[in-house]
Amino acid sequence: MSTKMKRKVKIKKKNMAIFITFIIVFAFAIYEIGYVIVKVITTSKEPKVEEKVKEKKTIKKKEPKKELSDYGEKLNKLDNINKEINYFREENIDRYIKYKEENPEIGTIQIIKDVNMNLDLTPYDDKIKAINLDTETILVNKYYYLDDNYIPDNLERIKSQYALSGMKLVDYAKDAFENMAKAAAKEDLNIVAMSTYRSYNYQVNLYKRYAREDGTEKADTYSGRPGHSEHQTGLAVDVYNQKETYTNFEKTDEFDWMQEHAHEYGFILRFPKDKVRETGYIYESWHYRYVGKEIAKYIKENNISLEEYIATH
């Protein structure tokens, strides 16, 4: 190849290299410009960090205000009764409102008491597991129940001179009952325990017999269904004087004495004549329940049932 031809080839290669370099530089420049434009546009759309924080704070402030407004409206429907009583239970607020709407003739304070006593629920259908087990304040009724395997702690037999054979109560209730019966005996009165602690299975058979004899509806007025009998707590006692049948206990001097003194030993008449609505059971002059001296005194002085006491404390 001649020298002239070689020079032409070199020039072509050099021009080609320059051209390729120019294309690469141009493409890179276009890419950089495009990147900058996209970034500028994106950045202009995104809120600043301060604006984001401010936006979040604004949202957090709005939500509680809405909740408080709803709660305030609910309280207004209840005449803001929470400011007047100390047994208003926030978890029951929707139940209070519903019950009040269904019973407009009932005052708001009574609405609160009724719902706290679960009178807005259906007996035996809307069941609640009993709390405060093995304490003086355990509540068992048509709403609160005990498991079939529940046996109270420290059951002890009552002395034979104060009870029929095999009668048992929780130790502190047993001691209180014996002291009460002993005090009555000093006045020639005879208070005898005829039915005390009953197991779940015992109540199964007893309730079945009552339901078979009188029908379920009537049996429910005077006997607790299995798991709902207060006798299973070991704190309830049915009494008589060994002369009159227990259903006639109201006609005895022993009944009059207990009406005056039972609370001094921690016992209350469990199902009073004027408290059928609250307790769910007919009047039983022979059925007493140990709650301790302080509570028994309060219940007697205020003429309330155990349900009402628990509902307001």
PyMOL commands that set and color helices and strands:
alter all, ss='L'
color gray80, all
select helices_A, chain A and resi 3-45+49-77+81-83+90-102+108-116+160-162+171-185+200-214+216-222+230-233+246-251+253-265+276-279+293-302+306-311
alter helices_A, ss='H'
color red, helices_A
select strands_A, chain A and resi 128-129+144-145+155-157+168-170+192-195+236-240+267-271+284-290
alter strands_A, ss='S'
color yellow, strands_A
deselect
rebuild
show_as cartoon
